[in-house]
């Protein structure tokens, strides 16, 4: 009887690791976030301090962690649904690349049309194709037969490279994993760190991954929310900074083992959501500001890095989805966008810090190991430079 219970427990654990539900990944995220530690980051967050603070946005994950050595699987899929699983239209969107050693499919149609009519997916470099095909299949099955074929056929799927920790050439991500990420998407509190597409990622020489944050403007300046989600797999240790403090020069140990080049290789994908009524050309302006947040943290758009960003607005969704009648749009004046620019930069920085703080040390492919950023040592460095207020 004991052996039977033990085997059942092992089976349940294996299923939980392979198909991560929102409840399971939430149970993993007990580590303190940046604001929990009292790090004085910019702006005021929304109630969840996540991209899901923008009404209607849902996030889902599939996390794959199994095996050791050459059989180590450390990867997954992240799904961001701009208006939830039941949305059948499009939202205004724009994208920007700081350095293009990476991939984000569907961006030429976004550039052409100014609209986004599919979920945004993030995975590893060698799984873009299978995830892209899965999104088309999933969206087609959920379609009501409307005139959104251009959107449905050209989904947005982005990637960062996890081959240091993951058997990336094993092609372990399947359509079913993408379907699960989409079907499990939900609002509210979302997991960070070693989850979804961020499972096997490294940032600034520490264990990286998925992170999120939000900034909410005061009522006097519109009350709009900017939410950010990052898949952080970029940057050198030497240039890593938090609040202007050279953290990477102060914490020089805990580098990935065995030796890994520290030249800023890797990539970062950043998704920005807002409920501010912005048109595509304004979202283009907004999404470019992500690069300032990445730069403040020490990213330089290095030659081997794919730094690709996308932004969308949930305002005007009904009007933007019209195909056969005049759309009546609202638009924030350009002169009122400065606070949104600042919120985007601040939320990007905080999402990166949250990704690093949430990640756990991971041993993966061939025994390669990436070490987590210790919160106590980060606080110690920030205190040394008088950045902590408590």
BATOR-375083 format. One line per field, with one value per residue (C-alpha): residue in three letters; x, y, z. Coordinates in steps of 0.25 Angstrom, whole numbers, plus 2048, in hexadecimal, padded with zeros to 3 digits. Each point is the difference from the previous one (the first is absolute). Layout:
! residues N
residu (Ala  ...)
xx (X  ...)
yy (Y  ...)
zz (Z  ...)
***
This chain:
! residues 390
residu (Unk  Unk  Unk  Unk  Unk  Unk  Unk  Unk  Unk  Unk  Unk  Unk  Unk  Unk  Unk  Unk  Unk  Unk  Unk  Unk  Unk  Unk  Unk  Unk  Unk  Unk  Unk  Unk  Unk  Unk  Unk  Unk  Unk  Unk  Unk  Unk  Unk  Unk  Unk  Unk  Unk  Unk  Unk  Unk  Unk  Unk  Unk  Unk  Unk  Unk  Unk  Unk  Unk  Unk  Unk  Unk  Unk  Unk  Unk  Unk  Unk  Unk  Unk  Unk  Unk  Unk  Unk  Unk  Unk  Unk  Unk  Unk  Unk  Unk  Unk  Unk  Unk  Unk  Unk  Unk  Unk  Unk  Unk  Unk  Unk  Unk  Unk  Unk  Unk  Unk  Unk  Unk  Unk  Unk  Unk  Unk  Unk  Unk  Unk  Unk  Unk  Unk  Unk  Unk  Unk  Unk  Unk  Unk  Unk  Unk  Unk  Unk  Unk  Unk  Unk  Unk  Unk  Unk  Unk  Unk  Unk  Unk  Unk  Unk  Unk  Unk  Unk  Unk  Unk  Unk  Unk  Unk  Unk  Unk  Unk  Unk  Unk  Unk  Unk  Unk  Unk  Unk  Unk  Unk  Unk  Unk  Unk  Unk  Unk  Unk  Unk  Unk  Unk  Unk  Unk  Unk  Unk  Unk  Unk  Unk  Unk  Unk  Unk  Unk  Unk  Unk  Unk  Unk  Unk  Unk  Unk  Unk  Unk  Unk  Unk  Unk  Unk  Unk  Unk  Unk  Unk  Unk  Unk  Unk  Unk  Unk  Unk  Unk  Unk  Unk  Unk  Unk  Unk  Unk  Unk  Unk  Unk  Unk  Unk  Unk  Unk  Unk  Unk  Unk  Unk  Unk  Unk  Unk  Unk  Unk  Unk  Unk  Unk  Unk  Unk  Unk  Unk  Unk  Unk  Unk  Unk  Unk  Unk  Unk  Unk  Unk  Unk  Unk  Unk  Unk  Unk  Unk  Unk  Unk  Unk  Unk  Unk  Unk  Unk  Unk  Unk  Unk  Unk  Unk  Unk  Unk  Unk  Unk  Unk  Unk  Unk  Unk  Unk  Unk  Unk  Unk  Unk  Unk  Unk  Unk  Unk  Unk  Unk  Unk  Unk  Unk  Unk  Unk  Unk  Unk  Unk  Unk  Unk  Unk  Unk  Unk  Unk  Unk  Unk  Unk  Unk  Unk  Unk  Unk  Unk  Unk  Unk  Unk  Unk  Unk  Unk  Unk  Unk  Unk  Unk  Unk  Unk  Unk  Unk  Unk  Unk  Unk  Unk  Unk  Unk  Unk  Unk  Unk  Unk  Unk  Unk  Unk  Unk  Unk  Unk  Unk  Unk  Unk  Unk  Unk  Unk  Unk  Unk  Unk  Unk  Unk  Unk  Unk  Unk  Unk  Unk  Unk  Unk  Unk  Unk  Unk  Unk  Unk  Unk  Unk  Unk  Unk  Unk  Unk  Unk  Unk  Unk  Unk  Unk  Unk  Unk  Unk  Unk  Unk  Unk  Unk  Unk  Unk  Unk  Unk  Unk  Unk  Unk  Unk  Unk  Unk  Unk  Unk  Unk  Unk  Unk  Unk  Unk  Unk  Unk  Unk  Unk  Unk  Unk  Unk  Unk  Unk  Unk  Unk  Unk  Unk  Unk  Unk  Unk  Unk)
xx (800  80B  807  7F3  7FE  80F  7FF  7F3  807  80B  7F6  7F9  80D  804  7F3  800  80E  7FD  7F3  800  7F3  7FF  7FD  80D  809  7FA  804  80E  801  802  80D  800  7FE  808  7F5  7FF  80F  7FE  807  7FC  7FC  7F9  7F1  7F4  7FC  7F2  7FA  807  80C  7FF  7FD  7F2  7FD  7FC  7F1  7FE  80E  802  80D  803  80C  804  80D  809  80A  805  80D  80E  80D  7FE  7F1  7FE  7F3  7FF  7F6  7F2  7F6  7FA  7F2  7FC  7F1  7FD  7F1  7FF  7FC  7F3  804  7FE  805  80D  807  809  80F  80E  80D  80F  80D  80D  808  7FB  808  7F2  7F2  7F2  7F7  7F4  807  7FF  7F1  800  808  7F7  7F3  802  7F8  802  7F6  806  807  80E  809  80E  808  80E  808  7FE  7F1  7FB  7FA  7F8  7FA  7FD  7F8  7F9  7FB  7FB  7F8  7FC  7FB  7F9  7F8  7FC  7FC  7F2  803  802  809  80D  807  80C  802  7FD  80A  80B  801  80B  80A  80D  80C  80D  80B  800  80A  80A  7F6  7F6  802  7FB  803  7F7  7F4  7F8  7F5  7F4  7F3  7F9  809  7FC  7F2  801  807  7F4  7F5  806  801  7FA  801  804  80D  809  80D  80E  80E  802  7F3  7FA  809  80A  803  80E  804  80C  801  80D  807  7F5  7F4  7F6  7F2  7F2  7FD  7F5  7FC  7F6  7FF  7F3  7FF  7F9  7F2  805  808  7F6  800  805  808  80D  803  80D  804  80E  807  80E  80C  80A  80B  80E  803  80A  7F5  7F5  7FA  7F4  7FC  80D  808  80B  7FA  808  80D  7FD  7FB  80B  7FE  7F4  803  7FA  809  807  805  7F7  804  7FC  7FE  7F1  7FC  7F1  7F3  7F5  7F1  7F8  7F1  7F9  7F1  7F8  7F2  804  7F9  80C  800  80A  80A  7FF  803  80C  805  7FD  806  80D  802  801  80F  802  7FC  808  80C  7FE  802  80D  7FB  807  7F9  80D  803  7FC  7F3  7F2  7F9  7F2  7F4  7F1  7F5  7F1  7F4  7F3  7F9  7F8  800  7F1  803  80D  7F9  7F6  802  7F4  7FC  807  808  7FE  80D  805  80E  809  807  80F  802  7FA  80A  80C  7FA  7FE  80E  805  7F7  805  80E  7FE  7F7  80A  80B  7F8  7FB  80F  803  7F4  804  80E  7FB  7F5  80A  806  80E  7FF  808  7FD  806  80D  801  800  7FC  7FA  800  7F5  802  800  7F6  808  80D  7F8  7FB  80E  805  7F5  802  80F  7FC  7F5  7F4  7F8  7F6  7FE)
yy (800  80A  7FD  802  80E  803  7FD  808  80C  7FF  800  80C  808  7FC  805  80D  803  7FD  807  80C  806  80E  7FA  7F8  80B  80A  7F6  801  80F  803  807  80F  80A  80D  808  7F6  802  80F  803  80F  7FE  80A  803  7F9  7F2  7FA  7F7  7F3  808  7F8  801  7FB  80D  804  7FC  7F4  7FB  7F1  7F8  7F1  7F7  7F2  7FD  7F4  7FC  7F1  7F8  802  801  7FF  7FD  80D  807  80E  808  803  809  80E  805  80E  803  80F  7FE  7F2  7F3  804  80D  7FE  80E  808  80B  80B  7FC  803  7FA  804  7F9  805  7F5  7F5  7F4  7F9  7FD  806  7FB  807  80E  804  7FF  808  80B  800  7FF  806  7F5  7F3  7F5  7F4  7FD  803  7F4  7FE  7F4  7FB  803  7F2  7FF  80D  7F7  7F6  80B  808  7F5  7FD  80E  800  7F3  804  80E  7F9  7F7  80C  809  804  800  80F  808  7FF  7F6  809  801  7F1  7FB  809  7FF  806  7F6  805  7F8  801  7F5  7F6  7F6  802  7FA  7F8  7F5  80A  7F7  7F6  808  7FC  80B  7FB  805  7FB  808  80D  7FC  7FE  80E  806  7F9  802  80F  808  80E  804  7FC  7F9  7F8  805  7FA  7F2  7FF  7FF  804  806  7F3  7FE  80E  808  80F  808  7F4  7FC  7F6  808  7FD  806  80D  80A  80E  80B  80F  808  80E  809  805  80E  7FB  7F6  7F4  7F7  7F3  7FB  7F2  7F8  7F2  7FC  7F3  804  7F9  80B  809  7FF  7FF  80C  809  7FC  80C  802  80E  804  7F8  7F7  7F3  7F7  806  7FE  7F1  7FA  7F1  7F7  800  7F5  7F3  7FB  80D  807  80C  80E  808  804  7F4  7FC  807  807  801  80B  801  80D  801  80D  804  80E  803  800  7FF  7F7  80B  804  7F2  800  80C  7F9  7F3  806  805  7F2  801  80B  7F6  7F5  80A  805  7F1  7FE  7FB  806  7F9  7F8  7F9  7F2  805  800  80C  800  807  801  809  800  808  7FA  80D  801  7F1  800  80B  7FB  7F2  806  7FC  805  80E  80C  7FF  80B  801  807  804  806  80D  7FE  80B  7F7  7F4  804  7F9  7F3  801  801  7F5  7F6  802  7FE  7F4  7FA  802  7FA  7F4  7FC  801  7F8  7F5  7FF  800  7F5  7F7  7F4  7FA  7F6  7F5  7FB  7FB  7F9  804  80F  809  80E  806  809  80E  800  80A  803  803  809  808  801  806  80A  804  802  80A  807  7FB  7FA  808  7F6)
zz (800  803  7F3  7F9  807  7FD  7F1  7FF  807  7F6  7F5  805  802  7F1  7FB  808  7FB  7F1  800  809  804  806  80E  7FF  7FB  80A  80B  7FB  801  80F  7FF  802  7F5  7FE  808  80B  803  800  7F4  7FC  7F1  7F8  7FF  807  7FD  7FD  80A  7FA  7FC  7F3  7F1  804  807  7F2  800  7F7  7FF  803  802  7FF  801  7FD  807  7FD  80A  7FF  7FE  803  7F8  7F1  802  808  7FC  806  7F7  7FD  7FA  805  7FA  801  7FC  7FE  803  805  7FA  7FB  7F8  7F1  7FB  800  808  7FB  801  7FC  802  800  800  807  7FA  7F7  803  804  7FA  802  7F6  7FA  802  7F1  801  80C  7FA  7F4  806  80E  806  808  7FF  807  80D  802  803  805  800  7FD  7F3  7FA  803  7F9  7F4  808  809  7F4  7FA  80D  802  7F2  803  80D  7FB  7F4  809  809  7F5  7FD  7F1  7FF  7F7  808  7F7  7FF  80F  802  7F6  804  80F  809  806  806  805  809  800  80B  7FB  80C  809  7F7  7F6  7F5  7F4  806  7FC  80C  7FF  7F9  7FB  80D  808  7F9  801  80F  801  7F9  807  80E  7FE  80B  806  80E  806  7F7  802  7FD  7FF  7FB  7F9  7F2  7F5  80A  807  7FB  7FE  806  802  803  804  80B  7FE  7F8  7FA  801  807  801  805  7FF  802  802  7FD  80A  7FD  7FD  7F4  7FA  80A  7F5  803  7F9  802  7FC  7FF  7FC  7FC  805  7FA  7FD  805  806  80F  7FF  7FB  809  808  809  803  7FA  809  7FA  806  7F6  804  80F  7FE  7F8  804  7FD  7F2  7F7  800  7F9  7FA  7F7  7F7  807  7F4  801  7F7  801  7FE  807  7FC  806  7FF  804  802  803  801  7FB  7F3  7F7  7F1  7F9  7FD  80F  804  7F7  808  80E  7FC  7FC  80F  804  7FC  80A  80B  7FB  7FE  80F  804  7F8  7F3  7F4  7F4  7FE  7F3  804  808  7FA  807  7FB  806  7FD  806  7FF  805  805  7FD  7F3  7FF  7FB  7F6  7FB  7FD  7F6  7F2  7F9  806  805  80D  80A  808  80C  801  80B  7FB  7FE  80A  80B  7FD  808  80D  7F8  7FB  80E  805  7F5  803  80F  7FE  7F7  80A  80B  7F8  7FD  80F  804  7F6  806  80E  7FD  7F9  807  7FE  7F5  7FC  7F1  7F3  802  80F  7FC  80B  802  80E  805  804  810  805  80C  7F8  7F7  80C  806  7F3  7FF  80E  7FE  7F5  809  7F7  80A  808  80B)
***
